[in-house]
Amino acid sequence: MGKIKLVVFDLSGTTVSDDNAVAKCLFNAAKEFGLSATLSDFEKTIGTNKIHLYEFMIARDNGVPAEIEHLESYRFPEYHEKALEIFDHYSVLMIDFYRKNIQAMDGAEQTFIWCKENGIKIATDTGFHRDVNMAIMEGLQWRERGLIDIALDVENTDGIGRPAPYLIYKAMYELGIQSIHEVIKIGDTPADLLSGYNAGCKGNIGVLSGANARETLIKYPHTHIIDSVKQLPDLIMKEFN
C-alpha cells in the first residue's frame, strides 16, 4: 500500500482549456435571469453541481446564510424550479462553447500517457451534468484513444456532486481501487480540494491553471498546489513513491 494507483482529474481549468468559460457561462445565464451574483462568485464555486449551485446562489440572494463548504448539505426546494430554468440556459451556452472551442490543457494528455505507462489508472470527474460532459468527451475522444479509463459526472452519483466525495469513491469502485491511500485528486477549484479532503485522498492537489488563484486555493485543505497538471508526474515521483 502507498503506491499511487488512481488519479482523479477535474476537467475544465485542469485538463480542459476553457478561458474561464464555465464561470462566464454560469454568470451570464444568472445575469439574464436577474440573479445578483458576480463573476467572482462563480469562479469560487465552479466544480459543484450546477443546479444545486444556482439554488444556493438564489437562496443567498434572498438573504439565506449559506456557505460553499457545506453546499451539498443544503437543499432549497423552493428555488429548484428557477434554478432549473437558469441551468437549462447555462447548459445551452456551455455545450455551444465546447462544441466550438474544445481543447486539452497544455500537458494534460502527456500526463495521462505518463500515468498509463506507470500503471496508474485515470478518471475524470466534473460538476457538469451528462450533456456537457459528453460534449467534452466527444470532442476530445480521450476514452476512444485510450488516454483515460472512466469519465464521471454528477449524474453518476445521483446528482450529488463535489464537495461531496462520492465521485472519487465511484471512480475507485468502478476501477477496482480498494484504498483511498492510493488515490490522488487534482483540480482547480475549492470544490475539488474539498472533495479530495472529504474522501481522504493520499494526494489532494490544487492547480493554478483554472479560475482560482493561489490566494483562493490555499485557504482549502490540500497537500500540494502546483501551476499546471503537466507538473504532476514529477510530483508523484518525488512525493508519492
Backbone as numpy.savetxt, mean C-alpha at the origin, in Angstrom:
# Nx Ny Nz CAx CAy CAz Cx Cy Cz
15.16 -20.67 11.13 14.32 -19.48 11.13 15.20 -18.23 11.13
14.75 -17.18 10.48 15.51 -15.95 10.45 15.79 -15.47 9.05
16.05 -16.40 8.10 16.27 -16.00 6.72 14.96 -15.48 6.13
15.04 -14.39 5.38 13.84 -13.81 4.79 13.34 -14.72 3.68
12.04 -15.05 3.74 11.43 -15.92 2.74 10.33 -15.23 1.93
9.89 -14.06 2.41 8.80 -13.34 1.72 8.99 -11.84 1.92
8.84 -11.09 0.82 8.73 -9.63 0.91 7.37 -9.23 0.36
6.66 -8.42 1.13 5.37 -7.88 0.72 5.57 -6.43 0.32
5.44 -6.16 -0.97 5.70 -4.84 -1.54 4.41 -4.07 -1.75
4.38 -2.83 -1.33 3.31 -1.91 -1.73 3.43 -1.64 -3.23
2.36 -1.13 -3.83 2.37 -0.79 -5.24 2.72 0.69 -5.44
1.69 1.54 -5.50 1.89 2.94 -5.88 2.86 3.66 -4.94
3.88 4.29 -5.52 4.85 5.04 -4.74 6.02 4.20 -4.24
5.88 2.88 -4.34 6.92 1.95 -3.89 7.49 1.17 -5.07
6.62 0.44 -5.77 7.05 -0.33 -6.93 6.43 0.18 -8.23
5.41 1.03 -8.11 4.74 1.59 -9.28 4.87 3.11 -9.23
5.39 3.68 -10.30 5.59 5.13 -10.38 4.28 5.81 -10.76
3.91 6.85 -10.00 2.61 7.49 -10.31 2.60 9.01 -10.12
3.74 9.62 -9.80 3.79 11.07 -9.65 2.71 11.58 -8.69
2.53 10.84 -7.58 1.56 11.22 -6.55 0.12 11.19 -7.07
-0.13 10.40 -8.10 -1.46 10.38 -8.72 -2.54 9.84 -7.79
-2.21 8.91 -6.91 -3.23 8.36 -6.01 -3.79 9.45 -5.12
-2.90 10.17 -4.46 -3.36 11.26 -3.58 -4.10 12.33 -4.39
-3.60 12.63 -5.58 -4.23 13.66 -6.40 -5.62 13.24 -6.85
-5.77 11.97 -7.24 -7.09 11.49 -7.66 -8.06 11.41 -6.48
-7.57 10.96 -5.33 -8.40 10.95 -4.12 -8.87 12.36 -3.78
-7.95 13.30 -3.84 -8.26 14.69 -3.51 -9.22 15.30 -4.52
-8.97 15.09 -5.81 -9.82 15.69 -6.85 -11.24 15.16 -6.77
-11.39 13.86 -6.52 -12.74 13.30 -6.38 -13.44 13.89 -5.16
-12.71 13.98 -4.05 -13.29 14.55 -2.83 -13.70 16.00 -3.03
-12.86 16.75 -3.71 -13.14 18.17 -3.95 -14.41 18.35 -4.77
-14.60 17.48 -5.76 -15.79 17.58 -6.61 -17.07 17.30 -5.84
-16.94 16.58 -4.73 -18.11 16.27 -3.90 -18.19 17.16 -2.66
-17.38 18.22 -2.63 -17.50 19.21 -1.56 -16.81 18.86 -0.26
-15.95 17.85 -0.27 -15.22 17.49 0.95 -14.07 18.47 1.16
-13.82 18.86 2.39 -12.85 19.93 2.66 -11.43 19.42 2.91
-11.20 18.11 2.83 -9.85 17.56 3.06 -8.87 18.12 2.05
-7.61 18.23 2.46 -6.56 18.79 1.61 -5.78 17.67 0.91
-5.00 18.04 -0.08 -4.12 17.08 -0.74 -3.18 16.45 0.27
-2.66 17.24 1.19 -1.77 16.72 2.23 -2.45 15.66 3.08
-3.74 15.84 3.37 -4.48 14.83 4.13 -4.44 13.48 3.44
-4.61 13.49 2.13 -4.62 12.23 1.37 -3.23 11.66 1.20
-2.23 12.50 1.12 -0.85 12.00 1.03 -0.49 11.22 2.27
-1.02 11.61 3.42 -0.72 10.94 4.67 -1.55 9.67 4.86
-2.65 9.53 4.13 -3.58 8.42 4.39 -3.74 7.47 3.22
-3.01 7.69 2.11 -3.06 6.71 1.03 -2.50 5.39 1.53
-2.89 4.32 0.88 -2.47 2.99 1.32 -3.54 2.28 2.12
-4.61 2.99 2.46 -5.71 2.40 3.22 -6.84 2.01 2.27
-7.84 1.31 2.79 -9.07 1.04 2.04 -9.71 2.37 1.68
-9.89 2.62 0.38 -10.30 3.95 -0.07 -11.73 4.29 0.34
-12.63 3.31 0.39 -14.00 3.58 0.83 -14.00 3.96 2.30
-13.28 3.18 3.10 -13.18 3.51 4.53 -12.49 4.86 4.73
-11.52 5.15 3.86 -10.83 6.44 3.96 -11.80 7.59 3.72
-12.65 7.47 2.71 -13.63 8.53 2.46 -14.64 8.64 3.59
-15.06 7.51 4.14 -15.94 7.56 5.32 -15.26 8.32 6.46
-13.99 7.99 6.67 -13.19 8.65 7.70 -13.10 10.15 7.46
-12.81 10.54 6.21 -12.67 11.96 5.88 -13.99 12.70 6.03
-15.09 12.08 5.61 -16.41 12.70 5.75 -16.76 12.88 7.22
-16.51 11.83 8.01 -16.80 11.91 9.45 -15.98 13.02 10.10
-14.69 13.07 9.75 -13.83 14.12 10.31 -14.32 15.50 9.90
-14.81 15.60 8.66 -15.35 16.85 8.14 -16.58 17.29 8.93
-17.25 16.30 9.52 -18.45 16.58 10.30 -18.17 16.64 11.81
-16.90 16.81 12.15 -16.53 17.06 13.54 -16.30 15.84 14.39
-16.26 14.65 13.79 -16.00 13.43 14.55 -14.51 13.30 14.80
-14.07 13.18 16.05 -12.63 13.00 16.33 -12.20 11.58 15.95
-11.31 11.46 14.98 -10.88 10.15 14.50 -9.41 10.22 14.11
-8.68 9.14 14.38 -7.25 9.11 14.12 -6.92 8.04 13.09
-6.02 8.38 12.14 -5.67 7.46 11.06 -5.09 6.16 11.59
-4.40 6.19 12.73 -3.80 4.98 13.28 -4.84 3.91 13.58
-6.09 4.34 13.78 -7.16 3.41 14.14 -8.22 3.35 13.05
-7.82 3.68 11.82 -8.78 3.78 10.71 -9.66 2.56 10.58
-9.05 1.36 10.59 -9.83 0.15 10.34 -10.72 -0.25 11.51
-10.57 0.41 12.65 -11.45 0.11 13.79 -12.71 0.98 13.77
-12.73 2.00 12.91 -13.89 2.88 12.80 -14.85 2.35 11.74
-16.13 2.57 11.98 -17.14 2.36 10.95 -18.14 3.52 11.05
-18.40 4.14 9.92 -19.33 5.26 9.87 -20.42 4.95 8.85
-21.36 4.05 9.19 -22.38 3.64 8.21 -23.23 4.80 7.71
-23.36 5.83 8.51 -24.16 6.98 8.09 -23.52 7.74 6.93
-22.24 7.52 6.70 -21.53 8.21 5.62 -21.16 7.26 4.46
-21.62 6.01 4.55 -21.17 5.01 3.59 -21.62 5.32 2.16
-22.87 5.72 1.99 -23.38 5.97 0.64 -22.65 7.11 -0.04
-22.41 8.20 0.69 -21.68 9.31 0.11 -20.24 8.89 -0.19
-19.64 8.10 0.71 -18.28 7.63 0.48 -18.21 6.78 -0.79
-19.21 5.94 -1.04 -19.24 5.13 -2.24 -19.33 5.98 -3.51
-20.13 7.03 -3.44 -20.24 7.93 -4.60 -18.88 8.55 -4.94
-18.21 9.06 -3.91 -16.90 9.67 -4.13 -15.91 8.62 -4.62
-15.94 7.45 -4.01 -15.03 6.37 -4.38 -15.22 5.95 -5.83
-16.46 5.84 -6.27 -16.71 5.42 -7.66 -16.11 6.42 -8.64
-16.22 7.71 -8.33 -15.63 8.72 -9.20 -14.10 8.64 -9.14
-13.56 8.47 -7.96 -12.11 8.29 -7.80 -11.62 7.11 -8.63
-12.34 5.99 -8.62 -11.91 4.79 -9.34 -11.81 5.06 -10.84
-12.75 5.82 -11.37 -12.71 6.17 -12.79 -11.44 6.97 -13.09
-11.14 7.94 -12.24 -9.94 8.76 -12.43 -8.68 7.93 -12.33
-8.64 7.01 -11.37 -7.44 6.23 -11.11 -7.18 5.21 -12.22
-8.23 4.52 -12.65 -8.07 3.52 -13.71 -7.64 4.20 -15.00
-8.24 5.34 -15.29 -7.85 6.08 -16.49 -6.38 6.46 -16.45
-5.92 6.90 -15.27 -4.51 7.27 -15.13 -3.61 6.08 -15.41
-3.88 4.93 -14.76 -2.98 3.79 -14.90 -3.02 3.18 -16.30
-4.14 3.24 -16.97 -4.19 2.70 -18.32 -3.37 3.56 -19.29
-3.18 4.82 -18.95 -2.43 5.71 -19.82 -0.97 5.88 -19.39
-0.68 5.63 -18.10 0.62 6.03 -17.57 1.35 4.94 -16.78
1.00 3.68 -16.95 1.58 2.65 -16.09 3.09 2.52 -16.31
3.82 2.52 -15.21 5.28 2.40 -15.27 5.81 1.88 -13.94
6.71 0.91 -14.01 7.34 0.41 -12.79 8.27 1.46 -12.21
8.38 1.48 -10.90 9.33 2.36 -10.24 10.76 1.92 -10.60
11.64 2.88 -10.73 13.03 2.59 -11.05 13.61 1.58 -10.07
14.11 0.49 -10.58 14.75 -0.54 -9.75 13.82 -1.60 -9.21
12.50 -1.42 -9.36 11.57 -2.38 -8.77 11.70 -3.77 -9.39
11.70 -3.84 -10.71 11.74 -5.15 -11.35 13.09 -5.84 -11.12
14.16 -5.05 -11.07 15.47 -5.63 -10.76 15.49 -6.20 -9.33
14.80 -5.53 -8.42 14.71 -6.02 -7.05 13.89 -7.30 -6.99
12.80 -7.37 -7.75 12.03 -8.61 -7.81 12.91 -9.76 -8.31
13.66 -9.52 -9.35 14.53 -10.56 -9.92 15.55 -11.02 -8.89
16.14 -10.07 -8.16 17.12 -10.44 -7.12 16.46 -11.30 -6.06
15.27 -10.93 -5.63 14.56 -11.73 -4.62 14.33 -13.15 -5.13
13.86 -13.26 -6.35 13.61 -14.58 -6.92 14.89 -15.41 -6.96
16.00 -14.79 -7.38 17.27 -15.50 -7.47 17.78 -15.94 -6.10
17.29 -15.30 -5.05 17.72 -15.63 -3.70 16.66 -16.36 -2.89
15.70 -16.94 -3.59 14.73 -17.80 -2.94 13.69 -17.08 -2.11
13.47 -15.81 -2.38 12.50 -15.01 -1.63 11.23 -14.84 -2.45
10.10 -15.21 -1.88 8.82 -15.04 -2.57 8.39 -13.57 -2.52
7.57 -13.19 -3.50 7.17 -11.79 -3.65 5.66 -11.68 -3.72
5.12 -10.85 -2.84 3.70 -10.48 -2.88 3.60 -8.97 -3.03
2.58 -8.51 -3.74 2.24 -7.10 -3.69 0.94 -6.96 -2.93
0.85 -5.91 -2.14 -0.41 -5.60 -1.46 -0.72 -4.13 -1.68
-1.98 -3.77 -1.58 -2.40 -2.43 -1.91 -3.71 -2.07 -1.23
-3.90 -0.78 -1.04 -5.18 -0.28 -0.55 -6.20 -0.13 -1.66
-5.80 -0.40 -2.91 -6.74 -0.33 -4.03 -7.75 -1.47 -3.96
-8.89 -1.24 -4.59 -9.83 -2.33 -4.82 -9.44 -3.07 -6.10
-10.17 -4.14 -6.41 -9.78 -5.07 -7.47 -9.65 -4.41 -8.84
-10.56 -3.49 -9.18 -10.53 -2.93 -10.52 -9.24 -2.15 -10.78
-8.79 -1.36 -9.81 -7.56 -0.60 -9.99 -6.34 -1.53 -9.94
-6.35 -2.48 -9.01 -5.26 -3.44 -8.93 -5.09 -4.20 -10.25
-6.20 -4.60 -10.84 -6.15 -5.33 -12.10 -5.63 -4.46 -13.24
-6.01 -3.18 -13.25 -5.50 -2.27 -14.28 -3.98 -2.17 -14.21
-3.45 -2.11 -12.99 -2.00 -2.07 -12.82 -1.35 -3.37 -13.27
-1.91 -4.50 -12.83 -1.31 -5.79 -13.16 -1.40 -6.09 -14.65
-2.49 -5.71 -15.27 -2.62 -5.94 -16.72 -1.61 -5.10 -17.49
-1.33 -3.90 -17.00 -0.38 -3.03 -17.68 1.05 -3.48 -17.52
1.41 -3.97 -16.32 2.80 -4.33 -16.05 3.13 -5.79 -16.35
2.11 -6.66 -16.31 2.30 -8.08 -16.63 3.32 -8.74 -15.70
3.37 -8.35 -14.45 4.35 -8.91 -13.52 4.14 -10.39 -13.25
2.89 -10.79 -13.09 2.63 -12.21 -12.82 2.95 -13.06 -14.05
2.51 -12.59 -15.21 2.75 -13.33 -16.44 4.24 -13.47 -16.74
5.02 -12.49 -16.35 6.46 -12.51 -16.58 7.23 -13.21 -15.46
6.51 -13.70 -14.47 7.14 -14.45 -13.39 7.90 -13.61 -12.38
7.59 -12.31 -12.32 8.33 -11.42 -11.42 7.75 -11.41 -10.00
6.46 -11.69 -9.86 5.85 -11.75 -8.54 5.05 -13.04 -8.40
4.76 -13.41 -7.14 4.02 -14.65 -6.89 2.53 -14.41 -6.69
2.16 -13.28 -6.10 0.76 -13.02 -5.82 0.54 -11.51 -5.72
-0.63 -11.06 -6.20 -0.98 -9.63 -6.15 -2.29 -9.49 -5.40
-2.21 -8.94 -4.18 -3.36 -8.85 -3.30 -3.90 -7.42 -3.24
-5.22 -7.33 -3.00 -5.86 -6.03 -2.77 -6.87 -6.20 -1.65
-7.54 -5.12 -1.29 -8.41 -5.17 -0.11 -9.59 -6.13 -0.28
-9.93 -6.49 -1.51 -11.02 -7.44 -1.70 -10.60 -8.86 -1.33
-9.30 -9.12 -1.24 -8.81 -10.41 -0.77 -9.01 -10.60 0.72
-9.23 -9.51 1.43 -9.44 -9.59 2.88 -10.79 -8.96 3.26
-11.78 -9.16 2.39 -13.15 -8.71 2.64 -13.24 -7.23 2.93
-12.40 -6.44 2.26 -12.45 -4.99 2.40 -11.68 -4.43 3.57
-11.09 -5.30 4.39 -10.31 -4.82 5.53 -8.87 -4.61 5.07
-8.50 -3.36 4.89 -7.18 -3.04 4.36 -6.22 -2.61 5.44
-5.12 -2.02 5.00 -4.15 -1.48 5.92 -4.74 -0.27 6.65
-4.37 -0.04 7.89 -3.23 -0.58 8.64 -3.43 -1.93 9.33
-4.56 -2.60 9.09 -4.71 -3.96 9.60 -3.66 -4.87 8.96
-3.29 -5.96 9.61 -2.19 -6.81 9.11 -2.64 -7.92 8.17
-3.92 -7.97 7.82 -4.46 -9.18 7.20 -3.96 -9.45 5.79
-3.63 -8.40 5.02 -3.08 -8.64 3.69 -1.73 -9.36 3.78
-0.94 -9.00 4.77 0.35 -9.67 4.98 0.12 -11.13 5.36
-0.82 -11.37 6.27 -1.10 -12.74 6.68 -1.69 -13.55 5.52
-2.50 -12.91 4.69 -3.06 -13.59 3.52 -1.95 -14.02 2.57
-0.97 -13.13 2.35 0.16 -13.48 1.50 0.92 -14.67 2.09
1.16 -14.65 3.39 1.85 -15.76 4.04 1.08 -17.06 3.86
-0.22 -17.01 4.07 -1.05 -18.21 3.95 -1.01 -18.77 2.54
-1.19 -17.89 1.56 -1.24 -18.35 0.17 0.10 -18.88 -0.33
1.19 -18.35 0.21 2.52 -18.71 -0.27 3.26 -19.69 0.65
2.58 -20.13 1.71 3.15 -21.17 2.57 4.27 -20.70 3.47
4.22 -19.45 3.89 5.22 -18.91 4.82 4.66 -18.98 6.23
5.36 -19.71 7.12 4.78 -20.00 8.43 5.19 -19.03 9.52
6.28 -18.30 9.33 6.77 -17.43 10.40 6.82 -15.97 9.96
6.23 -15.10 10.75 6.28 -13.67 10.46 7.71 -13.14 10.60
8.57 -13.90 11.27 9.97 -13.51 11.44 10.80 -13.76 10.18
10.14 -14.25 9.13 10.78 -14.46 7.84 10.19 -13.53 6.77
9.50 -12.48 7.22 8.75 -11.61 6.31 9.20 -10.16 6.44
9.36 -9.48 5.30 9.59 -8.04 5.25 8.38 -7.38 4.61
7.94 -6.27 5.18 6.93 -5.40 4.56 7.62 -4.10 4.17
7.33 -3.63 2.95 7.95 -2.39 2.49 6.91 -1.53 1.77
6.89 -0.23 2.11 5.95 0.68 1.48 6.25 2.13 1.80
5.51 3.03 1.18 5.82 4.46 1.27 4.83 5.25 2.12
3.93 4.57 2.83 2.89 5.30 3.57 2.86 4.89 5.05
2.29 5.75 5.90 2.07 5.35 7.28 1.26 4.06 7.39
0.28 3.89 6.52 -0.54 2.67 6.56 0.30 1.43 6.30
1.29 1.52 5.39 2.19 0.40 5.16 2.95 0.05 6.43
3.55 1.07 7.05 4.36 0.83 8.24 3.51 0.30 9.39
2.31 0.82 9.54 1.44 0.35 10.61 1.01 -1.09 10.36
0.76 -1.46 9.11 0.37 -2.85 8.83 1.54 -3.80 9.10
2.75 -3.39 8.72 3.92 -4.22 9.01 4.16 -4.38 10.50
3.96 -3.28 11.23 4.11 -3.32 12.68 3.03 -4.20 13.32
1.79 -4.02 12.87 0.69 -4.80 13.44 0.84 -6.28 13.14
1.46 -6.60 12.00 1.69 -8.01 11.66 2.86 -8.61 12.44
3.80 -7.76 12.87 4.99 -8.24 13.56 6.13 -8.64 12.64
6.19 -8.02 11.46 7.19 -8.40 10.46 8.62 -8.22 10.96
9.50 -9.12 10.51 10.92 -9.02 10.86 11.51 -7.70 10.38
11.18 -7.32 9.15 11.58 -6.03 8.62 10.34 -5.22 8.27
10.33 -3.95 8.68 9.18 -3.07 8.41 9.77 -1.78 7.85
9.80 -1.68 6.52 10.67 -0.72 5.85 9.86 0.35 5.12
10.16 1.61 5.41 9.56 2.73 4.68 10.46 3.16 3.54
9.85 3.58 2.43 10.61 4.11 1.30 10.17 5.54 1.01
11.11 6.34 0.54 10.87 7.77 0.35 10.56 8.13 -1.10
10.23 7.13 -1.91 9.97 7.37 -3.33 8.53 7.75 -3.62
7.68 7.73 -2.59 6.27 8.02 -2.79 5.85 9.38 -2.26
4.64 9.42 -1.69 4.03 10.70 -1.33 4.54 11.27 -0.01
5.22 10.46 0.81 5.55 10.89 2.16 7.05 11.08 2.38
7.39 12.17 3.02 8.79 12.49 3.32 9.24 11.74 4.58
10.55 11.74 4.79 11.11 11.10 5.98 10.47 11.63 7.26
10.23 12.93 7.31 9.66 13.56 8.51 8.31 12.96 8.88
7.57 12.49 7.87 6.28 11.84 8.13 6.48 10.38 8.53
7.24 9.63 7.73 7.36 8.19 7.97 8.07 7.87 9.28
9.01 8.72 9.67 9.80 8.42 10.87 8.94 8.41 12.14
7.75 8.99 12.06 6.84 9.03 13.21 6.15 7.70 13.46
6.26 6.78 12.50 5.54 5.51 12.58 6.50 4.36 12.82
6.03 3.25 13.39 6.93 2.14 13.70 7.62 1.62 12.44
8.93 1.44 12.51 9.69 0.95 11.36 11.00 0.37 11.85
11.59 -0.48 11.02 12.94 -0.96 11.29 13.96 -0.18 10.49
13.58 0.25 9.28 14.47 1.00 8.42 13.65 1.94 7.54
14.29 3.03 7.09 13.72 3.89 6.06 14.80 4.07 4.99
14.45 3.78 3.75 15.41 3.87 2.65 14.85 4.77 1.55
15.71 5.18 0.66 15.28 6.10 -0.40 14.42 5.42 -1.45
14.74 4.18 -1.77 14.12 3.52 -2.92 14.12 2.02 -2.74
13.17 1.36 -3.39 13.09 -0.09 -3.33 14.33 -0.75 -3.92
15.04 -0.06 -4.79 16.23 -0.67 -5.38 17.36 -0.86 -4.36
17.23 -0.23 -3.19 18.22 -0.42 -2.12 17.92 -1.64 -1.25
16.78 -2.28 -1.49 16.37 -3.39 -0.62 17.34 -4.58 -0.67
17.82 -5.04 -1.83 18.73 -6.19 -1.81 19.96 -5.98 -0.92
20.60 -4.83 -0.99 21.76 -4.57 -0.14 21.37 -4.58 1.34
20.19 -4.02 1.64 19.73 -3.99 3.04 19.49 -5.40 3.54
18.86 -6.24 2.73 18.61 -7.62 3.16 19.93 -8.34 3.41
20.90 -8.18 2.54 22.18 -8.87 2.71 22.92 -8.39 3.97
22.80 -7.10 4.29 23.52 -6.55 5.44 22.81 -6.78 6.76
21.47 -6.72 6.76 20.72 -6.70 8.02 19.88 -7.93 8.30
19.60 -8.74 7.30 18.62 -9.81 7.50 19.14 -11.20 7.16
20.44 -11.38 7.15 21.01 -12.71 6.90 21.79 -13.21 8.12
